[in-house]
Amino acid sequence: MLPLNGDEFIYKSVYSKTGGVLNLFNPEIREDMDEELKTLLAKYGAKKKSLEIWRVTPSELWSDLIPQLVWAGGGEEEMRLLEDFLTKLTERFDGERFESRGEMLISTINFLRHWQCIPNRVCRGKRPMDAIRKEREEIFKRKISFLQEMGIETDFA
């Protein structure tokens, strides 16, 4: 559901969203953590030009998703992939003991990074990271089309 309020359509709204399954275990992200945007603003000075480049530049903050796809959000296939990942994660680590939370988190992220690159039956043999990007691209196109039809401006178009 796309909320229709002024705050949704400024670039900063992307920081309140996530890269979904691909960065499930990452901490909350804030604008002051975005080194890519800071670099672009320093290089171009002009905020509009910087945002045009930033919104289509893969970001480590969201596991190499581009900000406009983070803003778009995930869909049904990503939800099914989340369920698949959590099932496989549970099976993999069922009963395993960890010495610390850090060890558990690192093991979980390593498992996620491996899982996202292996062809998966849930997304018809595609790699989850590719399927998630494709689905988010389709969602992005629909959202932008809707906003344009409604005459609403956004930083992501």
N, C-alpha and C positions, 0 to 999 in steps of 0.2 A: 504494500500500500504506500503510495507516494503522498506524504503530507504536503499540503499546499500552504506553506507559510514562508515568509521572507527569509528566515534563517536557513531553510533547506537549500536555497539556491545561491549560497555563497561558498567559495572554495573551502572555507574552514569547516564546513559540515562534514567533510570527508574524515576528519580526525575523530569524529564521534562514531565512526563505522569501523568495520573490521574487514580483513581479507578472508573471512569465513574459515572454511576448513584449512586453507593453506597456512594460516597463522593463528590457529586455534589457541595456542599456548603462549602467544606473545603478550606482553603487558599492554596496558592502555597507551595509546599514542597521542602525543600532543604536538602542536605546531612547532614549538621550540626544539623538538627532537628531529625535525625534518631538515637535514643537512642539504639535501638536493634542492629544496626550495630556497634555502638561504643562499646557496651558491648561485642559483639562477638570478635571484634578486640583486645580488652583488654584481653579477656580470652584466645584466641588462638594465638594471635600474628601474625600467618601466615594469610596473606590476602586471599589466595586461600581457605583455610579451612573455614575461617569466611564467605566468600561469598557463599560457597556451602551450609552452614546452613542458612544463611540470606535469600537467594533467595526462600526458601521453608518455611519460618517462617511467619505466619500471622502477619500483622503489623497494629497497630492502625492508622498509617499515611494514610492508604488506606482502612479504614473500614474493617479491618481483611482480606483483600486480601493479597496473598503472592506476593512479588516483581516480580517474573517471570510472574504472571498473569497480573500485572499492565503493565509490559513491553509488553506483548502480545497484549493488547488492547481489545476493545469490538467489537461486531459484530452486525448483523442485529437484532437479538432478543433483545439485550440490547438497541438498538435504539428504537424499538417498546415499550420496557418497559419505556424508558425515556419519550416518548410521553404520555404513560398511566399515569405515575407519574405526569407529568406537568398538564395534564388535571384534574386529581383528586385533585392536589394541588390548582389549580385555583378554582375548584368547592368548595373545603373546606373553603378557605379563601376569597372567593368573597365578597367584601364589608366590610370585617372585618377591624377594625381600630386597630393600634398598638401604644403604647405609645413611643416606640423607635425602632431603627433598630435592636438592640440587642434582644428585645422581639420577633420581627418578625423572626429573624434568628433562635432563639431557638425553636420557634413554628414550623418553617419549617423543621428543623432538626429532631425534635420529630416526625413530620408527616412522614418524610422519613424513620426513623428507624422503625416506626410501619408498613408502607406500604411494606417495603422490606421483612417482615416476614409473610405476609399473602398470602396464595395461590392466584394466579392471572390467569385469563383466557388467558392473552397474552402469558404466558409460560405454557399453558396446565395444569393448576392447581398446578404447582410447586410454591414455594416461589421465588420471584424475586432474592433474594441473592443467592439461590441455582442454579437457571437458569443462572445467570450471571457467576458464577464460572465455571459451566459446559461448557458454550459457550467459555469462555476465555481459559479453558484447551484445548479445541479442536483447537482453533486458535493458542495457544502456540505450540501444537504438529505439526501443519502444518508449522509454521514458522521455528521451529527447524529442521524439516525434510528437508525443502527447503535449509536452511543454510548448513546443513551437505552435501546435494547433491552438493552444490556449493563449498564445501571445505572451508567454512568460519567459523572461530571460534567465539564463543560468551561466555560471562560469565554465560549465562542462560541455558547452556546445560551440 
